Amino acid sequence: MPERGLVIAIDGPAASGKGTLARRLAERFRLPHLDTGLLYRATACALLDDGRPLDDIRAAVEAARGLALRDFDEARLRSRELGEAASVVAAIPQVRAALIDMQRGFAGRPQGAVLDGRDIGTVICPEAPVKIFVTASAEKRAQRRALELASRGEKVDYAAVLADVRRRDERDSGRAEAPLKKAEDAVGLDTTDLDIEAAFRAACEIVEERLALAGKA
């Protein structure tokens, strides 16, 4: 374990499996976990609840600054509607700036932390000793998201979900502020043909190999 705590940064597009891997790695290495995407979903949720447009910059920044990590209703935040809305809010530079300190504060805990999102390895924790960039084909990610939504009782149209995934990919990768991209020193992990157990084993190997290379295993 690094002297300053082990920070594991996991990035990747929607439904790539990064959230599940992040939670499993947090359990494996006994670290706190933060799904940073929930911050943007919660910000979008606050705007929608107040009847504000998603591109209202002032209202969005106020909502972001008023978040409390303990107040999240994950069941609601993980809906398809809020996933799309979060992608819009996340493209606002002022919102991303408002949430940086919260994320870095979480990562700065003495024991370390696991964070997953889209700019963890490039912006939030560029010095993290372990960075993993999780990917999967758009079709596989849409299939996973459709199954997830159906399991929560939501009506699912696979074609619409696939369109959402591709639209979010374009928005996340094309935004001017902190676009989704693989950090130069991140290890890629394609989960298209992997089940969760195989993906988890591969992720654990990446963590252990990175720590060994750093002489901190």
LUMVEX-620370 format. One record per residue (C-alpha): x, y, z. Coordinates in steps of 0.05 Angstrom, whole numbers, plus 32768, in hexadecimal, padded with zeros to 4 digits. Layout:
BEGIN
XYZ/...
This chain:
BEGIN
800080008000/801D80447FED/803180718028/7FFE80A68014/7FC780748007/7FB5804D7FC9/7F8D80747F96/7F6E804C7F5D/7F5380767F24/7F2280547EF5/7F0880757EB7/7EDE80607E7C/7E9E806C7E54/7E57805E7E6B/7E4780157E7D/7E8E7FFD7E71/7E8D7FDA7EB4/7EBA800C7ED8/7E8980187F11/7E837FCF7F22/7ECE7FC57F1E/7EDA80027F4A/7EAC7FE87F80/7ECC7FA37F7E/7F127FC07F81/7EFE7FEC7FBB/7EE77FAE7FE1/7F257F877FCD/7F567FBD7FE5/7F2A7FD6801D/7F24801D8003/7EEB804F8000/7ECA80557FBB/7EAC80917F96/7E85808B7F56/7E9180D27F3E/7E5B80CB7F09/7E2880CF7F41/7E3F81167F4F/7E29812B7F0A/7DEA81027F0D/7DD881227F4F/7DE681677F33/7DB981597EF8/7D84813D7F25/7D83817C7F4F/7D7981A67F11/7D40817C7EF7/7D1E817B7F3B/7D2181C77F3C/7D0781CD7EF6/7D4881EC7EDD/7D6581DE7E98/7DA381B37E97/7DCB81EA7E76/7DBD821D7EAC/7E0582277EC1/7DF9824F7F00/7DC4821F7F1A/7DEF81E37F08/7E2C81FE7F2D/7E01820E7F6B/7DE581C77F69/7E2B81A87F63/7E4681D17F9D/7E0B81BC7FC8/7E1581717FC1/7E2281447FFC/7E3D80FE7FED/7E1080DF8022/7DD080F98003/7DD180D17FC3/7D9580A87FAF/7DBA80787F82/7D7C80527F6B/7D6080927F4D/7DA280AE7F35/7DB280717F0B/7D7580797EDE/7D7F80807E93/7D6280C77E95/7D9480DF7EC8/7DCD80BD7EA4/7DBF80E67E66/7DB381257E8E/7DF4811C7EB4/7E1B81197E73/7DFF815E7E61/7E10817C7EA5/7E55815D7EA5/7E6781837E66/7E6181C67E8C/7EA881DB7EA0/7E9082027EDD/7E6D81C57EF8/7EAA819A7EF0/7ED481CF7F14/7EA281D17F4D/7EA881867F58/7EF4817F7F53/7F03818E7F9C/7ECF815D7FB5/7EEC81257F8B/7F3581357F9C/7F22813A7FE5/7F0580F47FE2/7F4380DA7FBF/7F7080FB7FF3/7F5880D0802D/7F9380B48054/7F83806C8041/7F79807D7FF8/7F3B80717FCD/7F1E80557F8D/7EFC80877F5F/7EDB80797F1D/7EC480AA7EE8/7EDB80C87EA7/7F1480F67EBB/7F3080D77EFB/7F7380C37EDE/7F7B81017EB3/7F60813A7EDF/7F4981257F25/7F8280F77F39/7FB980FD7F04/7FED80E47F36/7FC680A47F48/7FF580697F49/7FC0803C7F29/7F9780527EED/7F6980247EC6/7F4280387E88/7F0780087E7F/7EE780017E3A/7EB57FD47E16/7E917FD87DD3/7E5680077DCE/7E287FCB7DBF/7E3F7FA57DFC/7E397FE27E28/7DF27FEF7E0F/7DE07FA77E1D/7DFA7FAD7E64/7DD67FEE7E70/7D957FD37E54/7D987F977E83/7DA87FC47EBE/7D6C7FF17EAF/7D3E7FB67EA4/7D537F987EE6/7D3A7FD87F08/7CF77FD37EE5/7D0380087EB0/7CE77FFF7E6A/7D227FF27E3C/7D2C7FFE7DF1/7D707FE37DDE/7D76800F7DA0/7D68804D7DCA/7D9A80377DFF/7DCF802C7DCA/7DC280717DAE/7DC8808E7DF4/7E0B806B7DFE/7E2780857DBD/7E0D80CB7DC9/7E2D80CC7E0F/7E6E80B27DF3/7E7080EB7DC1/7E5E811F7DF4/7E8F81057E29/7EC980FE7DF9/7EBC813E7DD4/7EB281707E0C/7EE681A67E14/7EEE819E7E5F/7F0C815C7E7A/7EF681307E40/7EF380E57E48/7F3680C87E33/7F6980967E49/7FA180B27E74/7FE580A57E55/7FFA80797E90/7FB880557E98/7FB0800B7E89/7F787FF97E59/7F467FC37E6A/7F147FAE7E35/7ED97F8A7E56/7EB27F7C7E17/7EBD7F317E1B/7EC87F2B7E66/7E967F1B7E9C/7E9C7F407EDE/7EC77F0C7F00/7EF97F0B7EC6/7EFA7F567EC3/7F057F5B7F0E/7F3F7F2A7F0C/7F5F7F527ED4/7F557F937EFA/7F747F767F39/7FB07F5F7F11/7FB87FA67EF5/7FB77FC47F3B/7FE97F927F56/80177F997F1A/80177FE57F1F/80267FE37F69/805E7FB17F5D/807C7FDE7F27/807A80197F57/809C7FEF7F8C/80607FF67FBA/80417FB17FB9/
